[in-house]
Amino acid sequence: MGPETITAVMFDFHRTLVDGGDAHTSLNAAWARAGRGGSPLAALGAERCEALARRVYRLWVDVRQVDPDNERDLSSMRHREIFGELMAPLPDMDEALAQGFYDVMPDMWMPYQDSLPTLQALKGRGVRLAVVSNVARDVRPVLARAGLLDLFDAVILSFEVGAVKPHAPIFRKALEALGVAPGNALMVGDNPFDDAGAALLGVRTLLLPRTEGPIHGLEAVVRIAGA
């Protein structure tokens, strides 16, 4: 006997369906939100501006060193605290600019070009869809802005359900909401620590490497779900 038919797909949110945004666009937006006059390029110079933009862009890469249990994604207050801890050591950073970055973060989240067609193709085959995200704020407005929200049957967010990936409860919540057994589901994400936790429940799991271009390779999900 072959594997069971996939009737539901669970997607991570950040770096799976949406990109984190351009580093320099984020810096310019944060600079303006902080009430700074002129531009960061004029104020800092090209070299310092580039260094700051790239450091902020990679801010969450080493977050497991300060938050190994993903506590930040259970509380908006804790998320802001950890964000501040990561930002504080950066050169040319102060509290006002850090707050500016935090405020504009959701505005920077844009869907990959293959997110919408992938979701539409799956929906057209009758596959049930869910977002399963470690996040400390409601991402539904971002999904709605991108024209994706109505395609999902469930949105499972860690701060709302009180559980984080890679632990089983958040995946079980998603499976219950979708009304499927683990063997009929596929989890799609980018994080080998968090998203791979679904495999421990018997959920087939696809990890896509992080990309910086507009295409993320999500067409692979359609092929797998149709196999």
Secondary structure by P-SEA (a helix, b strand, c coil): cccccccbbbbbccccccccccaaaaaaaaaaaacccccccccccaaaaaaaaaaaaacccccccccccccccccaaaaaaaaaaaacccccccaaaaaaaaaacccccccccaaaaaaaaaaaabbbbbbbccccccaaaaaaaacccccccbbbbcccccccccccaaaaaaaaaaccccccbbbbcccccccccccccccbbbbbccccccccccaaaaaaaac
